[in-house]
Amino acid sequence: MDAAAPTLDDLWPCFQGIIPATIATCARDGTPNISYVSQVHYVDSSHVAISFQFFNKTHKNIAEHPFACVMVLDPRVLQAYRLY
């Protein structure tokens, strides 16, 4: 039996800024862009926030194609999680 997917509340160690996260976006023409993010901030049980860190290409991509994937790592076990 598969374990239930973790919730954002379960991933609190990932949001401490110990290991930088990555954010992947895509331009309107399909060109990918991946950037490091110093920290993903927990907002509530269904939201996280990423500060605007002068990532002009990432910001432009989100404006043109509002989808992104953020990968965070649990620093205790180095387990990766993707947030869409």
Secondary structure, 3 states (H helix, E strand, C coil): CCCCCCCHHHHHHHHCCCCCEEEEEECCCCCEEEEEECCEEEEECCEEEECCCCCHHHHHHHHHCCCCEEEEEECCCCEEEEEC
